[in-house]
Amino acid sequence: MTSPPDFNRLISGSRLRIRGKSAFFATLLLHAEFVPSDEVASAGTDGERVYVNPAVAASLPPDVLDGLLLHEVLHAALSHVGRRGPREKKRWNRAADLIVNGMVMAAGLPVPPQSSGAGAGRDEHLEKLSVEEVYTSLEGEEHPGDEEGDDLMDGPPGDAPPKNGKSGQQAAKQWQQALAQARSVDAMSGGKGDDPLGMHRELMRLAPARLDWRAHLWRFLARTPVDFGGFDRRFVGRGLYLEALDDESLSALVAVDTSGSVDDEAVRALVGEVQGVLGAYPHVRATLYYADTVAYGPFDLRPGDPIPPPQGGGGTDFRPIFRLLDAHEPDVLIYLTDGYGDFPDTPPRMPTLWVVPPGGLEDEGFPFGEVLRLEE
C-alpha cells in the first residue's frame, strides 16, 4: 500500500517532536523507513523497515505514537531481528522489548501498551543488560502477555511493497552506520556522543562502529568555527591547540602519496569526494599536492574540474608536505597514504586526517592526527 499524506504527516510530526528531545534518537528516526500496513497490530519491524498501522497511529496521543515509533526503530537499529538466531521467538521478543522500553522511557516517552505487541513493561535492572543476557535471565518465566503478538517480524506483512533486495547483513551494517552518525550528531550538539542513556550494554556492544569514510570526510571538512571547538578536545592529550578562526572560511591542504603504495582508484575516490564537499560548501577551499620524497604542486581543487594527473613515484617521505604548512597555513591537512614513510619529528598545529587504503599502517603507527580507513 502507498503511504497516504496523513500517514506521512504523522511520521514527520513524530520526528520533529523527538528532535526536540534528543539529537541521538532523532538521527535514528531519520534513517528509518516507515511503511503503512493494515496487517500489523500497531507497529513492527523486520530489521530493515518499520511497519505501522495507519489507523492505529492516527488514534494515538502524540507522545504515545512517538514512543511506539522509537521503540520499533531501536529494535531495528540494534539488530534485534537478526541476532535472535535459533532462540525461542516470544522470549527473545520480550527480552528485546525490555531493553528498548528502558531507552524509550529514558527519552521521556511512554512505553507502548502491551496490547500493541510492542510492550513488555519495564525492569530497570534488566534493561541495562544486553538482550542475550536478558533472554537467559527470563528462562522458565511465564508471561501471559506473550500471546498478544510479536513486533519482531520474520518478514514484511503481505500488504507491504517489495523491498530493495538488501540482505540482512547489509541492513545491519547500515544501522550500525546510523548509530555511529547518531553519536556524532549528538556529540556535536552538546551530548556525550557515545551513549545518551547511561551504561546500556546494547549500545556499548556497537560502540566500535565507524562512520562510512565519505561521511567522516564530509564531517571533517564541513565545519564552522563553532564545530572546531569540539575538535580541540581530541588534541589536548598531545598538547596541541586550535585558535578560533576569524571567519567562516576553511582551507584544506590535500596531499596524495604517489610513491606507488596508493592506487589510482583511491586517489580518484578521495579527490572526487573532496570536490563534492567543495561544491556543497562554498566556504571550504582546497589545495592539492602530490608527494613521494618531494612535493609536487600546488593544484587548486574546484568542484567539477578534472583531477590533475599524479606526479612522482619514488620513495615515501611525509616531511616535504609538512614543511609547506607554514607557507600555506591551512586550517586542516588531509593526507592519503599507506602510512609507510618518514614522519616529521613534531606534529603540526592544525588537525591532520590520514586517509589510509586497505593494507596500510595500523592506527597506532601514526604519531598524531586522526586515521580514516578506506573500505575494502
N, C-alpha and C positions, 0 to 999 in steps of 0.2 A: 504494500500500500504506500502511496506517496504521502509525504509529510504535509498536513494541512497547515494553512497560515496560523491558525490559533495554536496549534501544537508548537510550531517554531517560536511563536511569541512567548509561550510558557517556558520553553527551554532558554531562550535569550534572557528572560526576566530572572530566571534562577541563576544563570551565570553572572549577571550583574550583581545580584544580591550577595552571592558568595564572594565575588571580588571585593566587596566592602568588608568582608570578614577575614579573608586570608588570600594573599597572593599565591601561596603554595597550592591550595585547593583550586583556586580559580584557574590556574595554569593547567591543572589536570583536566578540568571540565572543558577547557578549550580544545584539548586533544581528543576528547571523546566524540564518537559518532552516535547520536541518539536517533533511534528508528521507532516510529509508531507501530504498535501491534495490538490488535484486539485479542490475541491468543495468549497473552501473559496476564497473570492476575493483577499485577500493578506494574512491576518492573523486573527485569532480569538481565543477565549478561552471559554471553558465550565466551568471554575473554577478549573479544575483539570489539564488538559493538554493544551498546546498551539499548535494550528494547523496553519501551514504555507504553502502557495502555493509555491512549489519549483521553478517554472518558474519565478514567480514574485520576489522571494528572490534573484535569480541569476541575475536579471536585475537591481537591486537597487544599488546605490552607497553604499559603506561600512557604512558610518555614518548614512544614511537613514535606512538601514537594522538594524543597532544597535538600533536606536530609535524605530523602529517598534517592534522589539522583546522585548525591555524593556517595552514599552507601554503595550503589552499583558501580560507579566509576572507580572507587577504591578497590573493589573486588577485581575489576579488570586490570587496574594498574599494578596490583600486587600478584597478578598471575594466579589467582585462587582457582580458576578452572583448570589450567594446565598442570598445576602442581598436585592435584588430587591423586593422580595415578590410580592404583588398584584399591585405594581406601574406600570404606563404606560411604556412600554418597551423602546420606542425610546427616550423619555425624560430622562429616567434613564441612558440609554447608553450615551447620550450627557453629562449628569452631570458627569458620571464617567470618560468620556474622558477628560473633562476639568481638573479634578483632576490629572490624570496621565500625561497629557501633560505638566502641570507645573513642575512635577517631572522630566520628560524626558528632558525638556529644562534646568532645574537646573543642570542636569548631563552633560550639554554641547552638547546635541544631538538634531537634528531636530525632530520636531513632525511629525508623519505620515501624508501624504496628505489626505484630506477629501475623495478623490475618493477611498481610501483603505478601507473605512468602519471603520477606527480606528482613524479618525481625527475629531476634533471639534474646531480647533483654540485654542486660549489661552485667559484667563481672569485672570489677576494677583491678583485680589481681591477674586474671587470665588474659585480659585484653592487652597487657604489655608483653606477652609472650609471642612466639611465632605460632602460626596456625598449626604446624605439625605438633608442637608441644601441647597446644590446647586440645587437639584431636585426641592425643594419647590420654590426657587428663580426663576426658569425657567418657572413656571406655566404661561400659557397664551401666551408665546412667540412662534413665528413660526420660524422654521429654515429650509429653503429649502433643505439644505444638508442632512436632516434626512432620505430622501428616498434612499440615497446612500447605506444603509445597516448597520447592526449592527455587531460589533465584539464580543459582549457578547452573547454567544450561549446557547440555552436551552439544547443542547446535541451535541455529536460528529457528524461530517459530515459522509455521507454514505460510503465514501471510507476509513474511519479510521479503524484501527484494534480494536478488542474488548478491553474494559477497564478491570481492575482487580477486578471490583465489589466494589470498595471503595465507601462509602456513601459520600454525600455532606458534612456532619458534619466531617467525618474523613479527607477529603481533606482540609477543612478549618483549622482543628487542625494542620495538617502537615505544612500548610502555616504559621500558627502562630509560629510554631517551627522554620521555616526557617527565619522568620522576627527576632525572638529572636537571632538566631545564626548569622544573618547578623549584628545585633547590636554588638554582642560580637566580631566578627571578625573585624568590623570597629573600635571598641574601642581599640583592641589590636594592630591595625595597625596605631594608632595615630589619629583616628577620634573621634567624640563625643560619638558614640556608641548607641545613642538613636534616633536621627533624623538628618541625614546628610543634610537635605534640609531646615532647619528652622522650624517654627511653623506650620506644616501641621497637621490638626486635624485628618486626615485619619491615620497617623502614631501614633499620640498620643492616639487614641482610642484603639490601640492594644498594648500599652506600657506594660501592666501587663503580657503579655505572657512570660512564663518561658521556658528555655531550658528543654528538656527531662532530667530527673535526671541522666541518664547514660552519656549523652553528657556533662552535667555540671560537673560530677565527673571526666571525662577524662580531661576537661579543667582545673580543679583544680590541677590535678596531673601531666599532661603532660606539664610541664613548663620548662623554662630555666631561668638563672639569669636575662635575659632581660625582660622576662614576669613578673618576680616578681616586677619590677619597677612599673608596673601598679597596682599590688596588694597592694602596700604600701598605696595608697591613700584611700583605704577603711577603713584603721585603724587609719588614722590621728585623727579623732574625738575622739578616745578612748585613744589617747596618746601613741599608740604602734608604733613600727618601725621595719623595717627589714634590717639587714645588707646584703650587697652584698654577694652572695655565691662565694666561691673561685673557684669552677669548675662547670661542667655541671651536677654533680650527685645531686640527690634529694632523701632524705629519708623521709618516711612517717610512722607514728605510727597509726595503725588502732585499735580502741577499740570497743568492742561489749558489750552492756549491756545485761547480762544474768539473770536479776532479774525476768524474766518471762513476761516482758512487750513487748519483741520483739520476734516474731515467727521465726521458723527455716527457713521459706521461705525467709524472709527479710535478714537473716544472709547469706544464700547461694547466694542471688542476689547481695548483696553488696560485699562480699568477692570474689565471682566469677568475678565480674566486675573489682575489683582491680587487680586480677590476669591477666585479659585481658590487663589492662594498662601495667603491668609489662612485659608481653610478647611483647608488641608493642614498649615499650620504655625501653631499657636496662639500661638507666641512672637512672631509678627510682627503689628504694629499699623499701621494706615494712616489718614491724614487727607487728604481731597481738597479742593483749591481749584480754582476756575475763574479765569481771568485774561485780561484784554486789556491795558488801561493801568492797571487797578486789580485787586485780588484780591477774589474772592467766596468766602465760606466762613467757617469751616471746616465740612466734612461728614465725619462718621465713616464709614469704609468697613467694612462687615461682610459676611461671606460670605452670599450669598442675598438681601441687601437690594436693592431697586430702585436703579438708578443715579440720583442726583439730576439733575434737568433742568439743562442747561448755562445759564450766565448770562454776559452780556457780548456783545461783537460789535463793539467799536471797534478801535483800533489795537493794536499789539503792543509791550509793554514788559515785559521779564522782571524788572526791578528790584523791583517791588512784592512779588513772591513771595520774592525773596532777602532783602528787609527783614523778612520774617516769621520767618526761620530762628532768630534769637536768641530769640524768644519760644517757638517750638515745640521747638527743639533736637532735630530729627530725626536719626537715625543716617544716613539716606540720603535723597536727593532724586531724584524721577523727574519729568521734565518732558516732556509731549507737545506738540510744536510743530514747525512747518516751519523754525524757526530764524531767520526774518527779523524782527528786532526789536532792541531796545536791551539789551545785556548789562551786568551790573554791572562796575564797574572792577576789583574784586578777587574772586578765586574764593572759594567757601565752604570751610570746613574739612572738611565731610562730602563723601563721594563723590556725584557727580551723574551721572545717566544721562539723556541726551537721547534721547527716542524720536521718530524723525523719519519722517513718511509719505513716500510717493513724491513726488519733485519738490522735496523740501526742500533746505535749505542743505547744501553739501558738508561733509564731516567737518572739513576744515581751517578752516572758518569758525567753529567752536565754540571759544572761547578756553580752555576747560577741560572736564573730565569725559569720560565715555565717550559714544559715539554708537551707538545701536542703530536700525537701519532696519527699518521695517515693510515686508513684502514687497508687491510689486505684486499 
